[in-house]
């Protein structure tokens, strides 16, 4: 599993609906609101690197994105604690 990090800026007044839509997407792990040049910081997950470009392209098209930052990649080395009610990451 790969993890991708990026920032996006959306059209003014669209932040609330975009935030709600991003939280519903299964490939988006976390969405953080930002203040400044960008509107959101996204933590995404995918099986392969090419999936991030497709994912960001889809988000940019559907969510009134004005600007997107570069995608930074990392491998997910954490065990999310499957089976526990509140998973606590255990990283190696």
C-alpha positions as CSV (number, residue, x, y, z in Angstrom):
1,X,0.0,0.0,0.0
2,X,1.2,3.5,-0.9
3,X,0.3,6.7,0.8
4,X,0.2,10.0,-1.0
5,X,0.1,13.5,0.4
6,X,-1.0,16.6,-1.5
7,X,-2.7,20.0,-1.0
8,X,-5.6,21.4,-3.1
9,X,-7.3,24.8,-3.3
10,X,-11.0,24.9,-4.1
11,X,-13.3,27.7,-5.4
12,X,-14.3,30.1,-2.7
13,X,-17.6,29.1,-1.0
14,X,-17.2,25.5,-2.0
15,X,-15.1,24.4,0.9
16,X,-17.9,22.8,2.9
17,X,-19.3,20.6,0.1
18,X,-15.8,19.6,-1.1
19,X,-14.8,18.6,2.4
20,X,-17.9,16.4,2.8
21,X,-17.4,14.8,-0.6
22,X,-13.7,14.1,0.0
23,X,-14.5,12.4,3.3
24,X,-16.8,10.0,1.5
25,X,-14.1,8.8,-0.9
26,X,-12.6,5.4,0.3
27,X,-9.2,6.2,-1.2
28,X,-8.9,9.4,0.9
29,X,-7.6,8.5,4.4
30,X,-7.7,12.0,5.9
31,X,-8.7,15.5,5.0
32,X,-7.4,18.5,6.9
33,X,-8.6,22.0,6.4
34,X,-5.9,24.6,5.8
35,X,-5.7,28.4,6.1
36,X,-3.6,30.2,3.5
37,X,-2.8,29.4,-0.1
38,X,-4.4,25.9,-0.1
39,X,-7.8,24.8,1.2
40,X,-7.1,21.1,2.2
41,X,-4.3,18.7,2.9
42,X,-5.1,15.2,1.7
43,X,-3.8,11.9,2.8
44,X,-4.6,9.3,0.1
45,X,-4.0,5.6,-0.3
46,X,-3.5,3.4,-3.4
47,X,-2.0,0.2,-4.5
48,X,0.2,1.7,-7.2
49,X,1.8,5.1,-7.9
50,X,-0.1,5.8,-11.1
51,X,-3.4,5.6,-9.2
52,X,-2.6,8.9,-7.4
53,X,-2.4,10.8,-10.7
54,X,-5.8,9.4,-11.8
55,X,-7.3,10.1,-8.3
56,X,-6.1,13.7,-8.2
57,X,-7.3,14.2,-11.8
58,X,-10.7,13.0,-10.8
59,X,-10.8,15.1,-7.7
60,X,-9.7,18.2,-9.6
61,X,-12.4,17.7,-12.2
62,X,-15.3,16.9,-9.8
63,X,-14.6,19.2,-6.8
64,X,-14.0,22.7,-8.2
65,X,-10.3,22.5,-7.6
66,X,-8.4,25.6,-8.7
67,X,-4.9,24.4,-7.8
68,X,-3.3,21.2,-6.7
69,X,0.1,20.8,-5.2
70,X,2.6,17.9,-6.0
71,X,1.9,14.5,-4.6
72,X,4.5,13.1,-2.2
73,X,4.6,9.3,-1.8
74,X,5.4,7.0,1.1
75,X,5.0,3.3,1.7
76,X,2.5,2.4,4.5
77,X,4.5,0.4,7.0
78,X,1.9,0.6,9.8
79,X,-0.3,-2.1,11.1
80,X,-3.6,-0.4,11.7
81,X,-4.6,-2.9,14.3
82,X,-7.4,-4.7,12.5
83,X,-10.0,-6.0,14.9
84,X,-9.5,-3.4,17.5
85,X,-12.4,-0.9,18.0
86,X,-10.1,2.2,17.9
87,X,-7.1,1.1,15.8
88,X,-3.8,2.5,17.0
89,X,-1.0,2.4,14.3
90,X,2.0,0.2,15.2
91,X,4.8,1.2,12.8
92,X,8.0,-0.6,12.2
